[in-house]
């Protein structure tokens, strides 16, 4: 979710005080500017550790996703 502040006041207020964990697919850039984009788009939110999965590896990314979920505390 890339939040456009001028169009999404409800979303901005919904993420204030929350932790946002960026997840993206990519060709070569990893997280690229995703974290900085989220920081500027979601002021008031804490931007946590993100996950970037190479597009052609999505089908086989289960172990990476599970590891990320464990690391972030979303899966125990």
N, C-alpha and C positions, 0 to 999 in steps of 0.2 A: 504494500500500500504506500503510494507516494502521495502525501497529503498536500494539497494546494491551499495554503492558508486563506486566500481571498475567497475561496468557494466552500470551505469546510469548517466553519466555526464549531459545529456540533461535534465533528470528529476531533478537532483540536482540544475541546474541553473534555472529551471522553478519554484522551490519552494523558492529560495533565496529571502528574503524580504517578503514572503507571510506568512499567518497564516494557519497552518495545524491543523485540528480538527480530532483526532483519533476516529474511530468508530470500535467496535469489538464485537463479540459474545464470550461467555465463558461458561465453565461448573461450575467453582467455583472461579476463580481467579480475577474476575472483570477486570479492565484494566491491571492487572499484570504488566509486564514490557513494555507494549505498549508505554507509554509516553517516557520512557528512550530510547527505541528502535528507536522511531521517532526522538528524539533529536540527537542521534548519527548518524542516517541515513540521516537526513535532516539539516545539518549545514547551518546556515544562515536563517532558517525558525523559526518563532515563533510557538511553539506548544501550542495550546489553550486547552480549556476544552474538554475532551473526553467523549464518551458515551460507556458504556459497558452494553450489554443486555445478560442475561442468555439465552443460546441456546433454552431451552424448553419454554421460555417465549416470544420468538420473535413474534409469532402471536398476542400476546396480549400487545405488547410494544408500541402501537400507542401513548398513552398518555405520556409515558416517552420520546419518540422521539420528540413529539410536544413540550413538556416542555423544552427539551434540545435545540431544534431549536430556541425557543423563548429566552432562556437564552443566547445563543451564538449570537443572533441578526440576524440569518439567516432567521427567520420567524418573521413577525411583525403583 
